Amino acid sequence: MLTTNQTFQGTVAAVVSNFLFSLLFLFGLFMQPLSGTQVASWRVLMMLLSLVFLVSATNVSVGGFCLFLINTNS
């Protein structure tokens, strides 16, 4: 069962992610001279860099996170 703090953090994370996703179309406007494939490639690159930063900033190990996901589904 989730505590109130975990529920709040999850809610904030969901709202922030939805807000950032809604701004994703602006990324293409800032990169106007590039083709659609190049813009998509930059999006993937930025997503991977952001994911690496997020994981390193929160000190979460990938293996531990995978174990957490497996244990919560069973």
VENLIN-V194002 format. One record per pair of residues at least 24 apart in sequence whose C-alpha atoms are under 10 Angstrom apart, sorted by sequence separation. I is the first residue (numbers start at 0). J is the second residue. D is the distance in whole Angstrom. If there is no record, write none. Layout:
i: (I	I)
j: (J	J)
d: (D	D)
This chain:
none
